[in-house]
């Protein structure tokens, strides 16, 4: 195998990306695997890191974190979350360590941390898997860690019980996903459904059929806040207990919604309503202040430390390692499927053109690039 590789690099925040031909191919350390990059997908976070330097460990820097490839070699103790050592030739996908040299799939070879790497189920192609990794792991952290929804195993389905006298039969609770057609939102919708919840989501008219096929109630994202909340309350009968904001722009809306949910509970239960129903909220926006209400618990998703060895990353990595076997089973059974994606360009050089397409916002779904041949 060659000792150098081709990759996209950026010299400093805001600098133009370029193709570099002589980067040293990294060697996997303990708990790591070296992967040949076959497919990669473009994410909004790639531009944020490139333009601002957020989460970038050192410069020059290679963007990219949505990976799909084949294991070339493994370091010591490189065991998958499924419990088996990774082997040469195995197909893998997921989210690589952000902003760290040697970990970008926007090069011909890259490193992955075995404890948070997902083996590709037999039914998935590598192209499909590369469009799933970041969205699926972000959604799982949001649904299971931040919202506290039980894993879809043998745990009881979250329920709601009316406070109206004589109407105390439990029913499945509802989750609202804001932006259910995005890669993160579509993954979150499917995880919530697999966990036994009813789901309502905001989306465009064009995206509605995709979500309705999964059993989701859809509301136009174009509605104003008052009309949107009204539609949510009608569809859910006020039983919203979880809110997942996949676009990260709805903090004010959530604050208004939980107030309406509280007032609905008072009307529903009358004098017997002793406390407001609790609503759990999570968002992909880790920078804006979270809404505050007595009946709201709010937590932002923080996927940035994935794979890193620092103590502050330990909880995240342990949680994801525990979720991956469940995610694998859901993918293998077809309960979670890949959302819309589009193959755009080929080769390391083609990543630059695909990145421009993604930044234009003119194409729906994930943009995927075939980086190298198998």
N, C-alpha and C positions, 0 to 999 in steps of 0.2 A: 504494500500500500504506500502511496505517496506520503511525504512528510508535510507538504503544504497544501493549502486549499484556497478556493475562491469564496469570497463573502462580501456582503454589503457592509460598508463601514461609514461612520460619520465622525468627523474630527473633533467637533465641539458643538454645543447647543445651537441649533438653528442653522448649522452648516449644511451644504448640499451633500446628499448621500452619493457614494461612489462605489464602484466595484474594485475590490482589492484582491490581487491574485496570489499573494505569497504569505498568507497567514499560516502560522504553525497549527497543524491539527492537534487539538488537545488530547491528553491522555486521561482516562478515567481513574479517579481515586477511589478510596473506599466508599462503597455505597453508591457508586456512579456507573453509568453505562455510556459508551461512545456510540452515537447513532449516525447513520448516513441519512441525510435529509432527502426524503423523496417528495413530500408535499409540505407546504406551509400555508397558513392563512393570514390575512392581514387584519389587524385589530385597531380600533381607535387609539388604544393605549400606546401603540407604536409611535404615533405622531406626537403624543404628549411627551413621551420620554425623549424623543429626538429633538423636539423644539425647546423643552424646558430643562432637560437634564434630570427630571424627577426619577428616582429609583436607579439612576445610572451609577455604577460603582467606580468606573474609570473611563477615560477617553484615550484613543478613539473607541467608539462604541458601535456594536451591531444591534439594530432593532430586531424585533421578531420574537415571538414566544409560543405561537400556536403551531405545534409540531406533529408530524406524522412521518415515521421513518423505520429503518431496520437496524437492529442491534449489530454493531461491528465487533465490539469487545466489551468486556465487563470487568470492573474492578473487584476487589475482595468484598464479600458480603453484599453484593448487588442483588438483593432479593426483592421480588415484586410484591406488591400489596396482596396478591393472591397466594403468597407463601412459597413460591418456587423461585430459584435463582434465574435471572435473565440469561438467555442463551443466544449465541451468535445466530443471526438470521431471523430472530423473532421480531414481529411487527409491534410497534409501540406508538402511543400518542399521548398528548397532554399539554401541559403548560411548563415551559422551561423556567429556570431561575432568571428573574428579570434583571436586565441591566448589568449582567455579569459576563466578563470575557469568557469565550469558549462555549457559552450556553445558547447561542442564537441559532435557530433553524434557518436563518437567512444566509447561511453558509453551507458548504457541501457536507460538513460534519459538525456535530455539536454534542455537548454533554447533557445528560438528564440525571436527575436524582431518583434513584430506583424506588424509594419509598413513596413517591408521589407520581410515578409513571404508570400509565394504564396500558396493559396488554390489549391489542386490538381483537375484539371478538371475531370469530370466523365469518359471521354474516356481514361484517362491515368491510368496505374497501379502505385502503389507506387514504384516499382522497376524502371520503366521507369522514373518517376519523379525524383528519387534520382540521376539518371545519367544526369539530365538536369540542376539542379539548378545553380551551380557555372558557368558553361559554358554560360547559357542563360543570367544570370545577367551581367556577364563580357561583353558579346557581346552587350547587350542593352546599357550598359554604353559607350562602344566604338562607336557603330553606332550612337546613338542619342545624347549623350553628347559631345563626342570627335570629331566625324566627322560632327555633326550638321545635319544629315539626318532627314527630317521631319518624325514624327510618321506616321505609315500607317493608317491614319484615313481619314479625308476629306481634308487634306492638299495637295497642288499640287505636282505632281511628279517632282523631279529635272530634268531639261532638259538641253540640249546642243544645241547651235545654231552655225552653221558654219559661218565663216567670209567671205567665198567666195561669191562674188557678184552673186546674183540670186539664191543662195543656202542657204536661211535663214529659211528653215523650221526647227522647233525645233524637237529634237529627245531625247529619254531617255538617260540620262548619264550612264556611266559605273562605276562599282566598282570592284577593284581588291582585292581579299582576298588571302593572302599568308598563306597556310596551311588550306585549306577549309575542310579537312577531320578530323581535330582535333575537340574536343568537343566545344571549343570556336569558331573555324572557321566555323563549320557546322551551329552553331546557328547564327553566323554573316551573313553567306550566305543567310539563310532563312529570316532574318530580312530585309536585303537589297532588296531581291526579293519582299517581302511583301510591301516594301516602293516604289515599282515601278521602281527599277533600273535594268539594265542589270548587270550580274555578271560573271566575269571570275576568276578562281582560280587555284592555283598550288596544285597538289596532286600526289599520286602514281597511277600507272596504275590500281592497285587493287581497289582503292577507287573511281576511275573515274565514274563507273556506278551509284553509289549512288548519286553523285552530278549531273550527267547528267540527271537523272530522275527528278531532281528538276528544270531543265531548265538552268543549269550552263555550261558555256564553260570551258573546263579543259586543263591545260598545265602541262607537267611533271615537277615536282619539281627538277628533276635531271639536267635540262638544266643549262648551264652557264648563267651569268648575261646578256651578250649581246644577246644571242639567246632567252632568256626568254623575255627580253624587246621587242625584235623584234616580237615575237609571240603575246605579249599583244597589241602592236600597230596595228598589222594586224587585230586581232580579234575585237578590239574596234574602229578602224579607228581614233585612237588618242583621243577618247572621255573619257579617264579615268579622273574622277574627285574625286574619293575616293579610298584610299588604307588602308586596314585593315590587319595588320601583326599579325596573330594569334599565330605565333611561336616566335616572338620577336627577330629574328636574321637577319633582312633584311634592316637595316638602310642604308647601303651603296647602296644597290640595289635601294631603293626608291629615294635616291639622284640622281642617274643616270637616273632613269625613268622620274622624273619631268623635267630634262633638255631636254630629248628627246621630251616630251610632249610640252614643250615651243617651241622648234625648229620646231616641226610639225605644231604648230599653225601659226608660221611665214610663213611657206611654204603654208599652207592651205589658209591663208588670204592675203598673199603678203603685199602690201603697206597698205591695209586696216586693218591689224592686229595691233591694237593700244596698246594692253596689252596681257600678257601671261595668259592663263586660269589658275585659281587657283585650286590646288589640295589639298585636306584635307587628312591627314595621322594620323593614330593611331596605337598603338602597345601595346602588353601585357608586354613589357619590360620597366619597370619604372626606370631602373637603368642606362642604356646606354644613352649617349647624343643623343638628337634628331637631325636628319638632318636639315640643314638650306638652304633655297633657297627663292628667291624673290616671286616665285609663289607657295609656299608651306606653309600651316599651319599645325603644328604638335603638337600632345598632347598624352601623355601616359595614359593608363587606370590605375586608382587607385581604386581598389575595397577593399583594405585593411581596411579602416575605417568603413566598412559596419556595421550598427546597433549601433555603439558606440555613446555615448552621448556627446562627445567632440564637441566644436564648428566647428572644421575643418571637421567633418563628416556630418554636417547639409546639405550641398548642395547635397552630394552624396545620402544621405538617402531620401531627398525630391524628387530627380530625380527618384530614383528607385521606390519609392512609386507611382509616376505618371506613370511609365512605366508598372508596374505589371498588371493593368487592361487591357492594350493593349496586353501584353504577354498572359494573360489568354485567351482572345478572340482568339488570333492566335493559341494557343494550342487546344482550344476547337473546332475550325473550321478545324483543320488539316493543316493549312498553315505553322505551325511550328511543326516538329515531332522530336522525340528523335533519336539521332544517334546510331551507333553500341555500344553495351555494352555487358558485359559478367558477369554472376553471378559466383562468385568465393568464396568458403568457406562459413561457417556459424558461427554465434555466435561472441561474442566479441573477443574470442581467434582467430577466423578465420581471423580477420582483419589483424593480423600480417603476415599470409601467403599470403593474397591477396595483401598486401603492397609490399611484396617481388616480387610478380609476376609483379606488376605495375612498380616497379623500374628496373626490368630486361629489359623492353622495348620490350619483345618478343610477346606481345599480343596487337592487334589493338583494339581501342575503350576503353570505360570506364570500369574499374573493379568495380563491385558492390558486396557488402557483405550483406547477410541477417543477421541482428544483433540480433533481437528477433522475436518472433511470435507476431501476432496482439493481 
